[in-house]
């Protein structure tokens, strides 16, 4: 069983490393490009950007407002690349969620993972975990209302915050993805976006091969939470 978990984790880490292009999951500190917006060094240099597909309107890749619903097929569109997230309802929920978690830095962590931990791609080089009361009550069996927050840092001291990634358990939101709602915020609380300009909120990556859901679905314990795995190295 331990060998199987290690193999799944290795595969998951390799998969997660692929998310840094279309889904902008690189949580390292980013260079400012305009007020309130940032871009990763790769984006600023033009490397690693996902090229638009022939016949695909990138402005239409946001999902419908139905939670977890995939967008309708468009001529020339590969549905594996069409994110089922970032619609108006997802953005509204993410905005409310950000407001509700203020002060989260004082929340408890997963047992044995207190303080700043060594992280890795696609998240920060260093991370810290924060659980709301519903999540901390039983981290091994997250109930609806549970919120898990990961601060992503570039430095061990935690002075260079690159992004705040949040997972919220919402009953019935997305059964195909464990009913997790994902959101990625910049340090100022604004939602990060992928290279197509779609906000990273909702069922990010549902039905595709890149993004939060494909990565977290490979967590060894099957709960979308690598932090619950006994394996030391986590995405």
C-alpha positions as CSV (number, residue, x, y, z in Angstrom):
1,X,0.0,0.0,0.0
2,X,2.8,2.4,0.9
3,X,4.5,1.7,-2.5
4,X,1.2,2.4,-4.3
5,X,0.8,5.7,-2.4
6,X,4.3,6.8,-3.4
7,X,3.6,5.9,-7.0
8,X,0.3,7.8,-7.0
9,X,2.0,10.8,-5.4
10,X,4.9,10.8,-7.9
11,X,2.4,10.7,-10.8
12,X,0.3,13.5,-9.1
13,X,3.4,15.7,-8.7
14,X,4.2,15.3,-12.4
15,X,0.7,16.1,-13.3
16,X,0.6,19.2,-11.1
17,X,3.7,20.5,-12.7
18,X,1.9,20.7,-16.0
19,X,-0.7,23.1,-14.7
20,X,1.6,26.2,-14.8
21,X,0.6,27.1,-18.3
22,X,-3.1,27.2,-19.0
23,X,-4.2,27.3,-15.4
24,X,-1.6,29.7,-14.1
25,X,-1.0,27.5,-11.0
26,X,2.5,28.8,-10.3
27,X,2.2,30.4,-6.9
28,X,5.7,31.9,-6.8
29,X,6.0,35.7,-6.5
30,X,5.2,37.4,-9.7
31,X,6.3,40.6,-11.5
32,X,3.9,43.5,-11.5
33,X,2.5,44.4,-15.0
34,X,-0.2,46.9,-14.1
35,X,-2.1,48.1,-11.1
36,X,-3.7,45.2,-9.2
37,X,-2.4,42.7,-11.8
38,X,0.6,40.5,-11.8
39,X,2.3,38.1,-14.2
40,X,4.7,35.2,-13.6
41,X,8.2,35.6,-15.1
42,X,7.3,33.0,-17.7
43,X,4.2,35.0,-18.7
44,X,6.2,38.3,-18.8
45,X,8.7,36.6,-21.1
46,X,6.1,35.0,-23.3
47,X,7.3,31.5,-22.6
48,X,5.0,28.7,-21.5
49,X,1.8,30.5,-22.7
50,X,-0.9,28.3,-24.1
51,X,-1.6,29.2,-27.7
52,X,-5.3,29.7,-28.7
53,X,-6.7,26.8,-30.5
54,X,-7.8,27.2,-34.1
55,X,-11.4,28.4,-34.1
56,X,-11.5,28.8,-30.4
57,X,-12.8,32.1,-28.8
58,X,-10.7,32.4,-25.7
59,X,-13.1,34.9,-24.2
60,X,-15.8,32.3,-24.2
61,X,-14.0,29.7,-22.1
62,X,-15.6,30.6,-18.8
63,X,-18.2,28.2,-17.6
64,X,-21.9,28.7,-17.3
65,X,-23.0,30.0,-13.9
66,X,-24.3,26.6,-12.9
67,X,-21.9,25.2,-10.3
68,X,-19.8,22.5,-11.7
69,X,-21.4,22.7,-15.2
70,X,-19.2,22.4,-18.2
71,X,-19.6,24.9,-21.0
72,X,-21.4,23.9,-24.2
73,X,-19.1,22.7,-27.0
74,X,-18.0,25.2,-29.6
75,X,-16.8,24.5,-33.1
76,X,-13.0,23.8,-32.9
77,X,-13.0,23.7,-29.1
78,X,-11.3,20.8,-27.3
79,X,-13.6,20.3,-24.2
80,X,-10.6,19.1,-22.2
81,X,-9.2,22.7,-22.5
82,X,-12.5,24.4,-21.7
83,X,-12.6,25.3,-18.0
84,X,-15.8,24.7,-16.1
85,X,-15.2,27.6,-13.8
86,X,-14.8,31.3,-13.6
87,X,-18.4,32.3,-14.3
88,X,-20.2,35.1,-12.6
89,X,-21.6,32.8,-9.8
90,X,-18.1,31.4,-9.1
91,X,-16.6,34.9,-8.9
92,X,-19.3,36.0,-6.6
93,X,-18.9,33.1,-4.3
94,X,-15.1,33.5,-4.3
95,X,-15.5,37.2,-3.4
96,X,-17.8,36.4,-0.5
97,X,-15.4,33.6,0.6
98,X,-12.4,35.9,0.7
99,X,-14.3,38.3,2.9
100,X,-15.4,35.5,5.2
101,X,-11.9,34.1,5.9
102,X,-10.2,37.3,7.0
103,X,-8.1,36.6,10.0
104,X,-7.4,33.1,8.9
105,X,-3.7,33.4,9.7
106,X,-4.6,32.6,13.3
107,X,-6.5,29.4,12.4
108,X,-5.0,26.0,13.3
109,X,-3.2,23.8,10.8
110,X,-3.2,20.1,10.0
111,X,-1.8,18.1,12.9
112,X,2.0,17.9,12.5
113,X,2.1,20.6,9.8
114,X,2.1,23.7,12.0
115,X,4.0,26.7,10.8
116,X,5.7,27.2,7.5
117,X,6.4,24.0,5.6
118,X,8.5,23.1,2.6
119,X,6.3,23.3,-0.5
120,X,6.8,22.7,-4.2
121,X,5.4,23.2,-7.7
122,X,2.7,24.1,-8.6
123,X,2.4,25.9,-5.2
124,X,5.0,28.0,-3.3
125,X,8.4,26.9,-2.4
126,X,7.1,27.2,1.2
127,X,3.6,27.0,2.4
128,X,1.4,27.2,5.5
129,X,-1.9,25.6,6.1
130,X,-4.9,27.1,7.9
131,X,-8.2,25.3,8.7
132,X,-11.5,26.9,9.8
133,X,-13.3,25.3,12.8
134,X,-15.3,23.0,10.5
135,X,-12.2,21.6,8.9
136,X,-10.1,21.5,12.1
137,X,-12.8,19.4,13.8
138,X,-11.8,16.4,11.7
139,X,-9.2,17.0,9.0
140,X,-9.4,13.4,7.8
141,X,-13.1,13.7,6.9
142,X,-14.0,17.2,5.8
143,X,-17.6,18.1,6.2
144,X,-19.6,20.7,4.3
145,X,-18.5,24.2,5.4
146,X,-14.9,23.1,5.8
147,X,-12.3,25.5,4.5
148,X,-8.6,24.8,3.8
149,X,-6.3,27.6,3.1
150,X,-2.7,27.4,1.8
151,X,-0.4,30.5,1.9
152,X,2.2,30.2,-0.8
153,X,5.6,31.8,-0.1
154,X,8.9,32.1,-2.0
155,X,10.9,32.3,1.3
156,X,11.1,30.2,4.4
157,X,10.5,33.3,6.6
158,X,7.1,33.8,5.0
159,X,7.7,37.4,4.0
160,X,7.2,36.9,0.2
161,X,3.6,35.8,-0.3
162,X,2.8,34.8,-3.9
163,X,-0.7,33.6,-3.6
164,X,-3.5,32.3,-1.3
165,X,-5.2,29.1,-2.5
166,X,-8.4,28.1,-0.9
167,X,-10.6,24.9,-0.9
168,X,-14.1,25.0,0.4
169,X,-16.4,22.0,1.0
170,X,-19.8,22.9,-0.5
171,X,-22.5,20.2,-0.4
172,X,-23.7,19.3,-3.9
173,X,-21.4,21.9,-5.6
174,X,-19.4,19.5,-7.7
175,X,-19.9,15.8,-6.9
176,X,-17.4,14.8,-9.6
177,X,-14.7,16.7,-7.7
178,X,-15.6,15.8,-4.1
179,X,-17.8,18.9,-3.8
180,X,-14.7,21.1,-3.5
181,X,-14.8,24.8,-4.5
182,X,-11.4,26.1,-5.5
183,X,-10.2,29.7,-5.6
184,X,-6.7,31.2,-6.1
185,X,-6.2,34.8,-4.8
186,X,-3.4,37.2,-5.2
187,X,-2.1,38.7,-2.0
188,X,-4.4,41.7,-2.3
189,X,-7.5,39.4,-2.4
190,X,-8.2,39.7,-6.1
191,X,-8.8,36.5,-8.0
192,X,-5.9,35.3,-10.1
193,X,-6.7,34.5,-13.7
194,X,-5.4,32.0,-16.3
195,X,-3.8,33.1,-19.5
196,X,-7.1,33.3,-21.2
197,X,-8.3,35.8,-18.6
198,X,-10.6,33.4,-16.8
199,X,-10.8,33.9,-13.0
200,X,-9.5,30.9,-11.1
201,X,-12.6,30.2,-9.0
202,X,-14.9,27.2,-9.0
203,X,-14.4,23.7,-10.3
204,X,-11.0,24.6,-11.7
205,X,-9.9,22.0,-14.2
206,X,-13.1,19.8,-14.0
207,X,-13.2,17.5,-17.0
208,X,-9.7,18.5,-18.2
209,X,-6.2,17.3,-17.7
210,X,-4.8,20.4,-16.0
211,X,-5.7,22.5,-13.0
212,X,-6.7,22.1,-9.4
213,X,-9.1,19.2,-9.7
214,X,-7.0,16.9,-11.9
215,X,-4.1,17.4,-9.5
216,X,-5.9,17.1,-6.2
217,X,-8.0,14.1,-7.4
218,X,-4.8,12.1,-7.4
219,X,-4.2,12.7,-3.6
220,X,-3.2,9.3,-2.1
221,X,-6.1,9.2,0.4
222,X,-8.7,10.1,-2.3
223,X,-9.9,13.1,-0.3
224,X,-8.3,15.8,-2.6
225,X,-6.0,16.8,0.3
226,X,-2.3,16.0,0.0
227,X,-1.8,17.4,3.5
228,X,-3.6,14.3,4.9
229,X,-1.1,12.0,3.3
230,X,1.8,10.6,5.4
231,X,4.1,11.2,2.5
232,X,6.4,14.1,3.4
233,X,6.6,15.8,0.0
234,X,3.4,17.4,-1.1
235,X,2.4,19.4,-4.2
